[in-house]
Amino acid sequence: MHIEIDKDRCIGAGQCALTAPGVFTQDDDGFSALLPGREDGAGDPLVREAAFLLGGAPAQVSCGVIVVVLHHDLA
């Protein structure tokens, strides 16, 4: 899995950081950011749960807008 954040669409609601604090944080301006070395989700079970609960679809995390996308490895 690879996590990507669309920083142009982030509104700084912080739902990703609240749901999976071991993977997400907020930068100095309050926008979503990944913790260093967590681009793969670091095996955090809350990342997949966040994707389901927040995005309504198993591949997206949302906080009102779709800004965090989980790319699933097919290998």
Secondary structure, 3 states (H helix, E strand, C coil): CEEEECCCCCCCCCHHHHHCCCCEEECCCCCEEECCCCCCHHHCHHHHHHHHHHHCCCCEEECCCEEEEEECCCC
